[in-house]
Amino acid sequence: MESPILAPCSLADLETLQQLSRQTFSDSFEAQNDPEDFRKYLQEAFNLDRLRAELENPNSRFFFLRVSDQIAGYTKINIAGAQTELQDPHGMEIERIYVLKSFQGRGLGSWMLRALQVLAIEEDMEYLWLGVWEENQDAIRFYLRHGFVTFGKHPYYIGSDRQMDWMMRFQLPPRNP
């Protein structure tokens, strides 16, 4: 397998990002949610206007995970006021991190986490944090294995369905001078 890379997304990638966002979210959560609530959520969270605004926000960044010049997944990070919760200038939120089903089982999720840790250290962040659905036990185990610890909870809505996310944090080592 060729070495993976994180390639920054631009407005030119908007439609590809929308398709990838809808596909990975559906693959991950559609079966566990009410079909009508889920449909509404997909339309709201991943419509082109909203994704365009997120891409244009200087405090949010999207990256495609590329392997052998194929898109294998993507991630979205937020700093400062773009964060969904903490809005701490010392923390970087991983709002989304997904690997396509056809690329799972190759260690790419772990690779992406390490790449985001390096990026956060380079940008003088003190920690990474994320929210993960409390019902997604595989993801929770994955993050615990990678050194994340739970520090709180916050509600998350899929349509009108109020769900709960565990907030998890990874303390970064200080940047080498």
C-alpha positions as CSV (number, residue, x, y, z in Angstrom):
1,M,0.0,0.0,0.0
2,E,1.3,3.4,-0.9
3,S,1.8,5.8,2.0
4,P,-1.4,7.7,2.8
5,I,-1.6,11.5,2.7
6,L,-4.0,14.1,4.0
7,A,-4.8,16.5,1.2
8,P,-6.5,19.8,2.0
9,C,-9.9,20.3,0.5
10,S,-10.9,23.4,-1.4
11,L,-14.1,24.8,-2.8
12,A,-13.3,22.9,-6.0
13,D,-13.8,19.7,-4.0
14,L,-17.3,20.7,-2.7
15,E,-19.4,18.1,-4.5
16,T,-16.9,15.3,-3.9
17,L,-16.8,16.3,-0.2
18,Q,-20.6,16.3,-0.1
19,Q,-20.9,12.8,-1.6
20,L,-18.1,11.4,0.7
21,S,-19.7,13.0,3.8
22,R,-23.1,11.6,3.0
23,Q,-21.8,8.1,2.1
24,T,-19.5,7.7,5.2
25,F,-22.1,9.1,7.6
26,S,-24.8,6.8,6.1
27,D,-22.6,3.8,6.2
28,S,-21.8,4.5,9.9
29,F,-25.1,5.5,11.3
30,E,-28.1,5.0,9.0
31,A,-29.1,1.6,10.3
32,Q,-29.3,2.8,13.9
33,N,-31.5,5.8,13.3
34,D,-35.1,6.7,12.4
35,P,-35.2,6.9,8.5
36,E,-37.0,10.3,8.5
37,D,-34.8,11.9,11.1
38,F,-31.8,10.5,9.3
39,R,-32.9,11.9,5.9
40,K,-33.5,15.3,7.4
41,Y,-30.1,15.3,9.1
42,L,-28.3,14.4,5.8
43,Q,-30.1,17.2,4.0
44,E,-29.2,19.7,6.7
45,A,-25.7,18.7,7.7
46,F,-24.3,18.0,4.2
47,N,-26.1,20.4,1.9
48,L,-23.8,22.3,-0.5
49,D,-24.4,25.8,1.1
50,R,-23.5,24.5,4.6
51,L,-20.4,22.7,3.4
52,R,-19.3,25.7,1.4
53,A,-19.6,27.9,4.5
54,E,-17.6,25.4,6.5
55,L,-14.9,25.3,3.8
56,E,-14.7,29.1,3.7
57,N,-14.4,29.3,7.5
58,P,-10.7,30.0,8.3
59,N,-11.1,28.1,11.6
60,S,-12.3,24.9,9.9
61,R,-10.4,22.6,7.6
62,F,-11.2,19.5,5.7
63,F,-8.7,17.0,4.4
64,F,-9.2,14.0,2.1
65,L,-7.4,10.9,3.1
66,R,-5.7,9.7,-0.1
67,V,-4.2,6.3,-0.7
68,S,-2.6,5.5,-4.1
69,D,-4.3,8.6,-5.5
70,Q,-7.8,7.3,-4.3
71,I,-9.9,9.0,-1.7
72,A,-10.1,6.7,1.2
73,G,-11.8,8.9,3.8
74,Y,-11.8,12.4,5.2
75,T,-11.5,14.5,8.3
76,K,-12.6,17.9,9.5
77,I,-10.9,19.9,12.2
78,N,-11.9,23.0,14.0
79,I,-10.1,25.6,16.1
80,A,-11.2,28.7,18.0
81,G,-14.8,29.8,17.5
82,A,-15.5,27.1,14.9
83,Q,-15.4,24.3,17.5
84,T,-18.8,22.8,18.2
85,E,-18.3,23.0,22.0
86,L,-15.2,24.2,23.9
87,Q,-14.0,26.9,21.6
88,D,-10.7,26.8,23.5
89,P,-7.7,28.4,21.6
90,H,-5.5,25.7,23.1
91,G,-7.5,22.8,21.7
92,M,-8.3,21.4,18.2
93,E,-11.5,19.6,17.6
94,I,-11.7,16.6,15.3
95,E,-15.3,17.1,14.2
96,R,-15.3,14.3,11.6
97,I,-13.0,11.4,10.9
98,Y,-14.2,8.7,8.5
99,V,-12.6,5.9,6.4
100,L,-14.6,4.4,3.6
101,K,-15.7,0.8,4.2
102,S,-13.6,-0.4,1.3
103,F,-10.5,1.0,3.0
104,Q,-11.2,-0.1,6.6
105,G,-9.0,-2.6,8.3
106,R,-5.8,-1.2,7.0
107,G,-4.9,1.0,9.9
108,L,-5.9,4.2,8.1
109,G,-7.9,5.6,11.0
110,S,-4.9,5.2,13.3
111,W,-2.7,6.8,10.7
112,M,-5.1,9.8,10.4
113,L,-5.2,10.3,14.2
114,R,-1.4,10.4,14.3
115,A,-1.3,12.8,11.4
116,L,-3.8,15.1,13.2
117,Q,-1.7,14.9,16.3
118,V,1.4,16.0,14.4
119,L,-0.6,18.8,12.8
120,A,-1.9,20.0,16.2
121,I,1.5,20.0,17.7
122,E,2.9,22.0,14.8
123,E,0.2,24.5,15.4
124,D,1.0,24.7,19.1
125,M,-2.2,23.1,20.3
126,E,-2.2,21.5,23.8
127,Y,-4.8,18.9,23.1
128,L,-7.2,17.3,20.6
129,W,-10.8,16.6,21.4
130,L,-13.8,15.1,19.8
131,G,-17.4,13.9,20.4
132,V,-18.4,10.3,19.8
133,W,-21.9,8.8,20.0
134,E,-22.2,6.9,23.2
135,E,-23.8,4.0,21.3
136,N,-20.7,3.7,19.0
137,Q,-18.7,1.4,21.3
138,D,-16.3,0.4,18.6
139,A,-15.3,4.0,18.1
140,I,-15.0,4.6,21.8
141,R,-12.7,1.6,22.2
142,F,-10.7,2.9,19.2
143,Y,-10.2,6.3,20.8
144,L,-9.4,4.8,24.2
145,R,-6.8,2.6,22.6
146,H,-5.2,5.7,21.1
147,G,-4.9,7.6,24.4
148,F,-8.1,9.6,24.5
149,V,-9.9,10.0,27.8
150,T,-13.6,10.9,28.4
151,F,-14.1,14.3,30.0
152,G,-17.8,15.0,29.5
153,K,-20.9,14.6,27.4
154,H,-23.0,16.8,25.1
155,P,-26.2,16.3,23.2
156,Y,-26.2,15.7,19.5
157,Y,-29.3,15.7,17.3
158,I,-30.1,13.5,14.3
159,G,-33.3,15.2,13.1
160,S,-35.5,15.5,16.2
161,D,-33.7,12.5,17.9
162,R,-31.6,13.8,20.9
163,Q,-28.6,11.5,21.2
164,M,-25.6,11.8,23.6
165,D,-21.9,12.2,22.6
166,W,-19.1,11.4,24.9
167,M,-16.5,14.1,24.7
168,M,-13.0,12.7,24.6
169,R,-9.6,14.4,24.8
170,F,-6.0,13.6,23.9
171,Q,-3.3,15.5,25.6
172,L,-0.5,16.4,23.2
173,P,3.1,16.5,24.1
174,P,4.8,19.9,24.0
175,R,6.3,21.0,20.7
176,N,10.0,20.5,20.5
177,P,11.8,23.8,20.2
